[in-house]
Amino acid sequence: MNIEISRRHFLKLAGAGAAGSAITAFGFGEAEAQVAAYVRPFKLASATETRNTCPYCSVACGVIMYSRGDLKKGERADIFHIEGDSDHPTNRGTLCPKGAATFGLMVSPERIDRCLHRAPGATGWREVELDWAMERIAQLTKRTRDESFVTCLPDGTRVNHTLAIGSMGGATLDNEENYLIKKLFSAGLGMVFIENQARV
């Protein structure tokens, strides 16, 4: 009986035989070969990507946060991985040791994720609502500004400023946000002491 084998078929059989011999030579049996052939699914495949900025220094490196959970369905979106953004022009995907540990900051049990208030003279903190805290900050800022506002110096020089309030901006603020802060605090409130973490 003559069996006709094409050149292509012969090469396929030879390749399969070589692969089987290699698996056997490395100590893989049938079960091990099945395990080796199994491809673990990529853990970020079904995750939601959110681009953000590293919260630490003034370099403002880009990061990508991966989370699971659909907020539109009322689910909690839990972040499970953070890495550098390779498309970001500042860091091109690289992160310093602090930036690489940002995930630890997110999941740390020591991280404060609620508003706390310590009244004057009190020895402890109490939890308050964010709206209450924002309203109190606004009221105290307005009261301090009105009480300390100086229109003119003793020599008659017009200054229209207050020296009782200062601002320290975060390094992750972009140019547009810093522009608005400067306009509000300088022109609106008359503040003089306006600084940013990026310069400290």
Secondary structure, DSSP 8 states (H G I E B T S, - for coil): ------HHHHHHHHHHHHHHHHHHHTT--HHHHHHHH-----TTTT-EEEEEE-SSSTT--EEEEEEES-GGGT---EEEEEEE-TT-TTTTT---HHHHTHHHHHH-TT---SEEE--TT-SS-EEE-HHHHHHHHHHHHHHHHHHH-EEE-TTS-EEEEEEEEEEEE-TT--HHHHHHHHIIIIIIT-EEEEEEGGG-
